[in-house]
Amino acid sequence: MSDTPKDPRRRHSAEVVDGVGKSASRAMLRAVGFTDSDFRKPQVGIASTWSNLTPCNSHIDELARRASDGADAAGGKGVIFNTITISDGIANGTEGMKYSLVSREVIADSIETVAGCEGFDGLVAIGGCDKNMPGCLMGLARLDRPSVFVYGGTILPGEGHTDIVSVFEAMGAYSRGDLDLIEVKQIEETAIPGPGSCGGMYTANTMASAIEALGMSLPGSSAQNAISDEKRDDCHAAGEAVLALLDRDIKPSDIMTRQAFENAITVVIALGGSTNAVLHLVAMASTIGVELSLADFTEIGRRVPVVADLRPSGHYMMSELVAIGGIQPLMKTLLEAGLLHGDCLTVTGRTLAENLADVAPYPDDQRIIAPLDRPVKAESHLRILYGNLAPEGAVAKITGKEGTRFAGSARVFGSEEEAQARINDGTVVSGDVVVIRYEGPKGGPGMREMLTPTSAIMGRGLGSEVALITDGRFSGGSHGFVVGHVTPEAFDGGPLALVEDGDLITIDAEADTIDVDLPDEELMRRRAAWRQPEPRYARGVLSKYARTVSSASSGAVTDLPE
């Protein structure tokens, strides 16, 4: 192959395949299907999170091929590679859940590693579950090459309008005696009807919506059914879009700006999205070099209402929002109200305002999205709390349905399993504040979600009578009076480590405070007596994660500069 002038779109792949000195590289690629003409094309890596271990990702192999076809059709050369995924829904309530948040970092690492090594000029990343979506975005941000993210799409409702959270709550109802084993099995057998991510405004749909609002997905990508012509077309268009981005040298750093992150936060709040969005958006911003803090969620939350009646606290599912137009009409409404920055660049090469210009409003008879002047909640449901229990902040999800203030006696547990057993056997009673500690990023390690205990509380009918606070985090499916991401975490000697059974804890989601009713002198006495526990893991990925991970308040990332 003769030396030819370099195509500016091929600044990375040219280093791998151009010139006689790269004959060996070309020989390897010929064996996987490259032809002479392919070596002159920009290479587009297609990062697929396909696996058959979870319905969220079981269909993504076909979507990856569609994205690769789109790149080829636009004059590029698509190359598919895989990264991992795990299933929160399967692992919740087990020791294995400690790997969940860790997987976000592994995914980002692997996309960076493969693309950096192989010299891809642009990328499409396709994610379909909680951690692989922010993991994909973090990998794309690190590489900063023209890229598009594609959401794998939402699952359809199960029989009787059920979903995965229905199954978790059925287990709690069984322990209370409201359901028998046959009824639980019936829900188990029908709640998950096929491929796609969990059906409410849980973390997957929350993050898909946030990423579209951020500008890193094509318009409509966040609100499509997993098995649909629209989703297949979305993937093909994403492959084509990367070539257009290469033509104009538009990179993630041009799109993932401070104002774009404000747009993402605004849409998450309007949709009543998951608390995990706080953790992931802070991490994604950190990776691209944008300053974003917990305080930004409070500031934006003061002016943005919750308008979506979506699960877990509401009634409708994502597939029903898809049927009336997805999030595009909502974004246009927010833009017209001055709540979004319309001049932000997106992966279409156009601004957000340009993308939304011709979007039609929702049907007049829809009941899923309320008008801005008659919202579900006038301010954000995501409350950032501070106080002597969380001097560096904590994240609460308060829709108002569970009240805005809770005071109760601490019932303290050193792990999720211990708390779950005491919820199920009736030890936890009305008026308790369940404290689950040593579940933070370092202490867990891995900051497990508390979907199993929160679902058990709801299933036992205690949702408005019991609060739960933790240095772990929550599933997007969690609801009730819950506070997570308490920082500093207990393993680092945060005040949560000092709480004892019977201490009075007050959570105020209007004043945004969380405090234990103890004098400073008593807290100092307890601190002097406290000793840090031994790490739970001495070797392996969990040990490595615990040694490198930052605080939840800074996104729980593992690559902060020293």
KANOR-V628801 format. One record per backbone hydrogen bond with DSSP energy under -1.0 kcal/mol. CO is the residue of the C=O (numbers start at 1). NH is the residue of the N-H. Records with the same first field share a line. If there is no record, write none. Layout:
CO->NH ; NH
This chain:
7->10
10->14
13->16 ; 17
14->18
19->22
20->23
22->26
23->27
24->28
25->29
26->30
27->31
29->32 ; 34
30->33
35->39
37->40
38->41
42->77
43->121 ; 122
44->79
45->124
46->81
47->126
48->83
54->57
55->196
57->60
59->63
60->64
61->65
62->66
63->67
64->68
65->69
66->70
67->71
68->72
69->73
70->74
71->76
72->75
77->44
79->46
81->48
87->91
88->92
91->94
94->97
95->98
96->99
97->100
99->103
102->106
103->107
104->108
105->109
106->110
107->111
108->112
109->113
110->114
111->115
112->116
113->117
114->118
115->119 ; 120
122->45
123->148
124->47
125->150
127->152
129->133
131->135
132->136
133->137
134->138
135->139
136->140
137->141
138->142
139->143
140->144
146->123
148->125
150->127
153->197
154->226
158->161
162->158
163->167
164->168
165->169
166->170
167->171
168->172
169->173
170->174
171->175
172->176
173->178
180->184
181->185
182->186
183->187
184->188
185->189
187->191
190->159
197->155
199->318
200->202
202->206
203->207
204->208
205->209
206->210
207->211
208->212
209->213
210->214
211->216
215->347
216->149
218->221
220->223
224->154
228->232
229->233
230->234
231->235
232->236
233->237
234->238
235->239
236->240
237->241
238->242
240->244
241->245
242->246
243->247
244->248
245->250
251->254
252->256
255->257
257->261
258->262
259->263
260->264
261->265
262->266
263->267
264->268
265->269
266->270
267->271
268->273
269->272
270->307 ; 308
274->277
275->278
276->280
277->281
278->282
279->283
280->284
281->285
282->286
283->287
284->288
285->289 ; 290
293->296
294->298
295->299
296->300
297->301
298->302
300->303
301->380
306->376 ; 377
307->370
308->310
309->316
310->314
311->201
316->311
317->321
318->322
319->323
321->326
322->325
327->331
328->332
329->333
330->334
331->335
332->336
333->337
334->339
335->338
342->353
344->352
346->349
350->346
351->355
352->356
356->359
363->366
368->309
371->374
377->306
381->398
383->396
385->394
386->514
390->393
393->487
394->385
395->484
396->383
400->403
404->509
406->507
408->505
409->433
410->502
411->435
413->437
415->419
416->420
417->421
418->422
419->423
420->424
421->425
422->427 ; 428
429->432
431->409
432->467
433->411
434->469
435->413
436->471
440->444 ; 447
441->446
448->473
450->454
451->455
452->456
453->457
454->458
455->459
456->460
457->462
458->461
462->465 ; 466
465->431
467->434
468->483
469->436
470->486
472->485
473->450
475->478
480->482
481->468
482->397
483->470
484->395
487->392
489->494
490->493
494->497
495->498
500->503
503->410
504->517
505->408
506->515
507->406
508->512 ; 513
512->386
513->508
514->389
515->506
516->518
519->523
520->524
521->525
522->526
523->527
524->528
525->529
526->530
540->544
541->545
542->546
543->547
544->548
545->549
551->554 ; 556
552->555
557->550
